[in-house]
């Protein structure tokens, strides 16, 4: 892709969550309403295909619902992804985890397990992002590196200090599971730092291999963004 073409899709034909929740027969809450709407979308993609139009060098960012069940044990998102791929769109998943989870290690490990579950379920190139780094305390920022690619020993040591001893066996089992798969790693995102945003954009570019004619890239390319042309670069706007 030589650039990013932004497209805002607003369709009056699609079913909205508010409409579903207000339906006297369905009687869905927010979660049920979102699941219903995603099912409706997957089963009625003609309007979306028409709105997106011909897919050439366009770059689409799809902000998906936050209901974790859509990504962990339902096939709704997998079916949606297959539809996009059938239209010739290369897809990658960007999983966002709030850095405030670092305040409670048990929540962070639960977030890692959710990310792993989504990765296994979706079977896509995947980038996990630790967001809102700018809101962390100075102490937490200094210790950030150990959270980006945590080892089993690191996770177990932290849980031993912070969690109930009665849950030690469960905690250790979860840490072993994460270590066995060794798939969950994080890219930090500080929205106030252009370099941080650039690093994330380059990671996504790397995963998608946007420029088909360019030579394959490796992690070393991240060391020098100035010499690497990204599909997200300023020159494409």
C-alpha positions as CSV (number, residue, x, y, z in Angstrom):
1,X,0.0,0.0,0.0
2,X,1.3,3.4,-0.9
3,X,-1.0,5.2,1.5
4,X,-3.9,5.2,3.8
5,X,-7.3,6.1,2.5
6,X,-9.7,6.9,5.4
7,X,-13.3,5.8,4.9
8,X,-16.1,6.5,7.4
9,X,-18.9,4.1,7.0
10,X,-22.3,5.1,8.4
11,X,-25.1,2.8,7.5
12,X,-28.8,3.3,8.3
13,X,-29.4,-0.2,7.1
14,X,-27.4,-1.8,10.0
15,X,-29.0,-2.7,13.3
16,X,-27.7,-0.5,16.2
17,X,-27.2,-1.6,19.8
18,X,-29.7,1.0,21.1
19,X,-32.4,-0.3,18.7
20,X,-31.9,-3.8,19.9
21,X,-32.0,-2.9,23.6
22,X,-35.2,-0.9,23.1
23,X,-36.9,-3.7,21.3
24,X,-39.7,-4.9,23.5
25,X,-39.5,-8.5,22.2
26,X,-35.7,-9.0,22.3
27,X,-35.1,-7.4,25.7
28,X,-31.3,-7.5,25.4
29,X,-28.9,-5.7,27.7
30,X,-25.7,-4.0,26.4
31,X,-23.7,-7.2,26.1
32,X,-26.5,-9.3,24.5
33,X,-27.3,-6.4,22.2
34,X,-23.7,-6.2,20.9
35,X,-23.5,-9.9,20.4
36,X,-26.9,-9.8,18.5
37,X,-25.6,-6.9,16.3
38,X,-22.4,-8.7,15.5
39,X,-24.3,-11.8,14.5
40,X,-26.6,-9.7,12.4
41,X,-23.6,-8.0,10.7
42,X,-21.9,-11.3,9.9
43,X,-25.1,-12.7,8.4
44,X,-25.8,-9.5,6.4
45,X,-22.6,-8.2,5.0
46,X,-23.9,-7.0,1.7
47,X,-24.3,-3.4,2.9
48,X,-20.8,-3.4,4.3
49,X,-19.3,-4.6,1.1
50,X,-21.1,-1.9,-0.8
51,X,-20.0,0.8,1.7
52,X,-16.3,-0.2,1.5
53,X,-16.4,-0.4,-2.2
54,X,-13.4,-1.7,-4.3
55,X,-10.5,-2.7,-2.1
56,X,-7.3,-1.4,-3.7
57,X,-4.7,0.2,-1.5
58,X,-7.2,1.2,1.2
59,X,-6.3,0.7,4.9
60,X,-9.2,0.0,7.2
61,X,-9.1,0.3,11.0
62,X,-12.1,-1.5,12.5
63,X,-12.9,-0.6,16.1
64,X,-14.5,-3.8,17.4
65,X,-16.8,-4.3,20.5
66,X,-15.0,-5.0,23.8
67,X,-17.1,-8.1,24.7
68,X,-14.4,-10.7,25.2
69,X,-16.8,-13.6,24.5
70,X,-16.8,-12.5,20.8
71,X,-13.1,-13.4,20.6
72,X,-12.6,-16.2,23.0
73,X,-15.4,-18.8,22.6
74,X,-17.8,-17.6,19.9
75,X,-17.1,-17.9,16.1
76,X,-18.7,-14.5,15.3
77,X,-15.5,-12.6,14.8
78,X,-13.8,-15.5,13.0
79,X,-16.6,-15.6,10.5
80,X,-16.4,-11.8,10.1
81,X,-12.6,-12.1,9.5
82,X,-13.1,-14.8,6.8
83,X,-15.6,-12.5,5.1
84,X,-13.1,-9.6,5.0
85,X,-10.4,-12.0,3.7
86,X,-12.7,-13.3,1.0
87,X,-12.9,-9.6,-0.2
88,X,-9.1,-9.5,-0.6
89,X,-8.4,-7.7,2.7
90,X,-5.4,-8.7,4.7
91,X,-6.3,-8.7,8.3
92,X,-4.4,-8.5,11.6
93,X,-5.7,-8.2,15.1
94,X,-4.6,-5.5,17.5
95,X,-5.4,-6.4,21.1
96,X,-5.5,-3.5,23.5
97,X,-4.9,-4.0,27.3
98,X,-5.0,-1.1,29.7
99,X,-1.7,-0.5,31.4
100,X,-3.6,0.2,34.6
101,X,-4.0,-3.6,34.9
102,X,-0.3,-3.5,36.1
103,X,-1.5,-2.1,39.4
104,X,-3.0,-5.5,40.2
105,X,-0.8,-8.3,38.8
106,X,-3.7,-10.8,39.0
107,X,-5.7,-8.6,36.6
108,X,-2.8,-8.3,34.3
109,X,-2.4,-12.1,34.1
110,X,-6.1,-12.4,33.5
111,X,-5.7,-9.9,30.6
112,X,-2.8,-12.0,29.2
113,X,-5.0,-15.1,29.3
114,X,-7.8,-13.3,27.4
115,X,-5.3,-12.1,24.8
116,X,-3.9,-15.6,24.4
117,X,-7.4,-17.0,24.1
118,X,-8.2,-14.4,21.4
119,X,-5.0,-15.3,19.5
120,X,-5.8,-19.0,19.5
121,X,-9.4,-18.4,18.5
122,X,-8.9,-15.9,15.7
123,X,-5.8,-17.5,14.2
124,X,-4.6,-14.1,12.9
125,X,-1.3,-12.1,12.9
126,X,-1.6,-10.5,16.2
127,X,-0.2,-7.4,18.0
128,X,-0.8,-7.0,21.7
129,X,-0.7,-3.4,22.9
130,X,-0.2,-2.1,26.5
131,X,-2.1,1.2,26.3
132,X,-2.1,4.4,28.4
133,X,1.6,4.2,29.3
134,X,1.6,7.9,29.8
135,X,-0.7,7.5,32.9
136,X,1.7,5.2,34.7
137,X,3.6,6.4,37.7
138,X,7.4,7.0,37.3
139,X,8.1,3.8,39.3
140,X,5.8,1.7,37.1
141,X,7.4,3.1,34.0
142,X,10.8,2.2,35.2
143,X,9.6,-1.4,35.7
144,X,7.7,-1.6,32.4
145,X,10.2,-3.7,30.5
146,X,9.5,-6.8,32.6
147,X,5.8,-6.6,31.7
148,X,6.3,-6.4,28.0
149,X,7.6,-10.0,27.7
150,X,7.2,-11.5,31.2
151,X,8.7,-14.9,32.0
152,X,7.0,-17.6,34.0
153,X,9.4,-16.9,37.0
154,X,8.5,-13.2,36.8
155,X,4.8,-13.8,36.9
156,X,4.9,-16.4,39.6
157,X,7.2,-14.3,41.8
158,X,4.8,-11.3,41.5
159,X,1.7,-13.4,42.2
160,X,3.3,-15.0,45.2
161,X,3.8,-11.6,46.8
162,X,0.4,-10.1,45.9
163,X,-2.2,-12.9,45.8
164,X,-3.8,-15.2,48.3
165,X,-1.7,-18.3,49.1
166,X,-4.8,-20.5,48.7
167,X,-4.7,-19.6,45.0
168,X,-1.0,-20.5,44.5
169,X,-1.6,-23.7,42.5
170,X,-4.0,-22.0,40.2
171,X,-1.8,-19.0,39.7
172,X,1.2,-21.2,39.0
173,X,-0.8,-23.2,36.5
174,X,-1.9,-20.1,34.6
175,X,1.7,-18.8,34.5
176,X,2.9,-22.2,33.1
177,X,0.2,-22.0,30.5
178,X,1.2,-18.6,29.3
179,X,4.9,-19.6,29.3
180,X,4.1,-22.9,27.4
181,X,2.4,-21.0,24.6
182,X,5.0,-18.1,24.7
183,X,2.8,-16.0,22.4
184,X,1.7,-13.0,24.5
185,X,4.1,-10.1,24.2
186,X,3.3,-6.4,24.4
187,X,4.1,-3.2,22.5
188,X,3.8,-0.2,24.8
189,X,1.8,2.8,23.6
190,X,2.2,6.3,25.0
191,X,-0.3,8.4,23.0
192,X,1.7,11.5,24.0
193,X,4.9,10.2,22.4
194,X,5.2,10.2,18.6
195,X,8.0,7.6,18.7
196,X,5.8,5.3,20.7
197,X,3.0,5.7,18.1
198,X,5.5,5.2,15.3
199,X,6.8,2.0,16.9
200,X,3.3,0.5,17.1
201,X,2.5,1.5,13.5
202,X,5.7,-0.1,12.3
203,X,4.9,-3.3,14.2
204,X,1.5,-3.5,12.5
205,X,3.1,-2.7,9.1
206,X,5.6,-5.5,9.8
207,X,2.9,-8.0,10.6
208,X,0.8,-7.1,7.6
209,X,3.8,-6.8,5.2
210,X,1.9,-4.0,3.5
211,X,4.5,-3.4,0.7
212,X,4.5,-6.6,-1.2
213,X,7.3,-5.5,-3.4
214,X,9.5,-4.6,-0.4
215,X,12.1,-7.0,0.9
216,X,11.0,-9.0,4.0
217,X,11.7,-7.1,7.3
218,X,12.9,-8.4,10.6
219,X,13.0,-7.0,14.1
220,X,16.2,-5.2,13.4
221,X,14.3,-2.8,11.1
222,X,12.6,-1.4,14.2
223,X,16.0,0.1,15.3
224,X,16.0,2.7,12.6
225,X,12.6,4.0,11.6
226,X,14.2,6.8,9.6
227,X,15.6,4.3,7.0
228,X,12.4,2.3,6.8
229,X,9.4,3.3,4.8
230,X,6.1,2.4,6.6
231,X,2.7,2.4,5.1
232,X,1.8,4.7,8.0
233,X,4.5,7.3,7.2
234,X,3.9,11.0,7.0
235,X,4.9,11.0,3.3
236,X,1.7,9.1,2.5
237,X,-0.8,11.6,3.9
